[in-house]
Amino acid sequence: MPIRYKIDVLSALKSAGYSTTRIRNEKLIGQSYLQQLRNGEIVSTACLDKLCKLLDCQPGDILEYVED
């Protein structure tokens, strides 16, 4: 896949104070999206928007394009 994560998103969220328990309890990101992040799958743009808000970053800080 030519688009992949530059960072470990779940670790970055945890460093920012968002444990998976907190994310689930506050319904910040759905369980299916958390599973996609665990598996390294690209999430929807809506979820990416939420990640950028939580991490105070740009999509380019999270994703990168790598040629096959």
Long-range contacts (C-beta under 8 A, 24 or more apart in sequence): 1-42, 2-65, 2-66, 2-67, 2-68, 3-42, 3-63, 3-64, 3-65, 3-66, 4-40, 4-42, 4-63, 4-64, 4-66, 5-40, 5-42, 5-62, 5-63, 5-64, 6-61, 6-62, 6-63, 6-64, 7-61, 7-62, 9-37, 9-51, 9-62, 10-34, 10-37, 10-38, 12-55, 13-51, 13-54, 13-55, 16-54, 16-55, 16-56, 18-54, 28-54
